[in-house]
Amino acid sequence: MSFITRGFRGRGRTEDAPPERVPPGQYATRDFPVLSAGPTPRVSLDEWRFTLVDADGNERAWDWPQLLALPAETVTVDIHCVTKWSKLDTSWTGVAMDTFLADVANPGSHALFRSHGGYTTNLPVADIIDGQAWIAYQYEGEQLEPAHGGPARLLVPHLYFWKSAKWVNGVELSDDDRPGFWESYGYHNYGDPWREQRYAGD
């Protein structure tokens, strides 16, 4: 689609990646491709907020200093893009979604994440708990660059990378599964790279 910002031209393919770590139809790359739906937002840290609305409508928000004050984790994970590249052993630092949800009485069954610029993506709550998802603000020990979703992005490495929303600023929890941006354009509602769930019907 013409509104996708593409910053990758296929450089850095590697053929020596362990096959058990690269899902079907993917290839490993040393690059970190940049693909975005629309222009890159520039979000001031003074203005940044992450807002959580639970399934009962209760709202809580964290500003940037409050985010940094939360317990942080550094994880090394493989990431897989629906455009068929995979990048292995990527290192991220951020706050587990379990931390944000710790005091939520009613998380519902589904989450709709929102981003600066209007992007959204939907996930089952079961896929953002138990150490499966983070609000990440560092990549390889450095502040996350805007092109890769900085100041902070969602990181859900077990699903295709479009689920890891860039420039994240909030999540709405509910018992309704509402499709996000790419899901509304025909991408798979769940997006498991190991089952090649790229598009609806896969």
N, C-alpha and C positions, 0 to 999 in steps of 0.2 A: 504494500500500500504506500502511496506517495507521502503520507505524513510520518513515516518512520524515519528517524534520523539514524543513518548508518555510518559507523566509523571503522569498519572492518572490511578488509579486502582478501581474506583468506591466507594471510601470512602465518608462518610458524606452525604448520601442521607437524605433528610428530607421529611416527609409526611404531614407537617402542612402548606405548602405554600398555599396562597390564589389561588384557581384554576383560577381565572380571570387574574392572572399575569403569569401563566405558560402555554405556548402555547401547542397545541396538540402534544402528543408524547414525551414531555419533562418531566424531573424530576428536582426538585430543589436540589442543593448541597451547603454545607457550604464551600467546598474546591474551589480552583481556579485551575482547571486542566490545564496542559501545553501540547499542541499538536502543533507541528511545522513541516513544510515540509523542512527537512534538519537541519543542525547544527545551533546553535544560534550565530549570528554575534556579535562581540564585537566592538562597534563603539565608538571611542574617541569623547568626546564633542568638542575637538579642530577641529576635522575633520567633524563633523556633519553639514549637509546642508539640507534644504528643498527647492526644486526647483519647481516652477510652470511655466508651459508653456501653454499659452492661445491658443485659437482656431485659432488665427492669427499667431502663432509662436513666440510671444513675451515671453521673459523669465525673471523671477525674482527669486532671491534666498535669503533665510534668514539663517544666521548662528545661533549657539546656543544662544549667548547673545541677538541677535536680536529677536529670538523667545520669550525669557523670557521677553523682553521689551514690547511685544504686550499685549493688554488687555486679561487677563486670566479669565476663568470661572471655577467654581467647580459645577459639576452636579452629581446627584445621579440617577442611571439608573439600569434597569435589563438587563442582557446580556444572550444570548441564543446561544449555540453551536450546530452545525449540528450533532454532535455525541450524542445529546439528553440531555445534562445537561443544566440547567439554574442556574444562580447565581443572587440573588435579592439584591437590594439596594447597588450596588457597587458605590463607590465615586471616581471620576476622576477630575483632574485639567488639563486644557489645553486651547488652542486657537481655537475658533470656525472657521470653514472653511469660514463662512461669512466674517471674518476679512481678510483672505487672498484674497478673491474674491472681496472685496469692490471696488477696483480700476480697475478691469478687464472689459474691454469694450466688449469683445466677449468671454464668457465662453463656448460657444458651448452647446451641449446637453448631452455629456457624459464625464466621467472622468476615466482615467486609472491611478491608484496609483501604485507607484513603491517602492520597499524596498531594503535595503541592503541584499545581498544574492540572488537577482534576482526575488523575489516573486512579483507578480502583482495581482491586482483585479480591476474589472470594476464596475462602478456605474453610474446611471443617475445623472446629475448635480442637478436635482430636489430633490435628496435624500441627498445631502450634504449641502444644504442651509437652511435658516430659522430655525437655531438652532437645526439641526438634526445630525451634525457631527463635530468632533473636532480633532485636533492634540494634543493628550494627553501625558503629560510627568510626571504626578504624579498619583499614585493610593493609595487611603486611606491616603492621606497626605504625602506620602513618594515618593522619586524618583522612577520612574518606573523601575523595575528590567529587565535585558536583557531577561530573560526567558519569560517575559510577553510583550516583545516588546520594551523595553527601549533601547536607551534614550527616544524615542517618537514613538507612534503608532497612527494610525487612529482609531477613535472610532465612529462607526455608530450603535448604540444599537438597532435600530428598525429592523435591518436585522440580519441574522445569522452571528455569530462572525467571520467567515472566511473573511467576507467583511471588517472587522476592521483590516487592514493590520498591522502586527508588523513591527518594525524597518523602518518605512516609511521614505523615503528620497525625494519623489517628486510626482507630479501629472501632467499628460498631459491632457489638455482639447481639445475636438474636437467634430465634428458632427458625428463621427463614433463610434459605439459601438464595441470595440475590446475586446474579452474575455480575462480574466486574467488566472492565473495559474490553480486554481481549476475549473474554468469554462471550460477550455480547456480539463479537465479530466472528464467532464460529470456532474459537479455540476450545479445546476440551475443558470441561468444567473442573476436572481434578488435576490432570497433568503429570502423570507418573512417567518419568523417562524410561524406566525399565519395561514398561508396557507400551511404549511409543504412543502415549495418549496426547498427540499434538492437536488434533482437531476433533470436533464433535463427531461421534460415531466411531472413533478409533478404539 
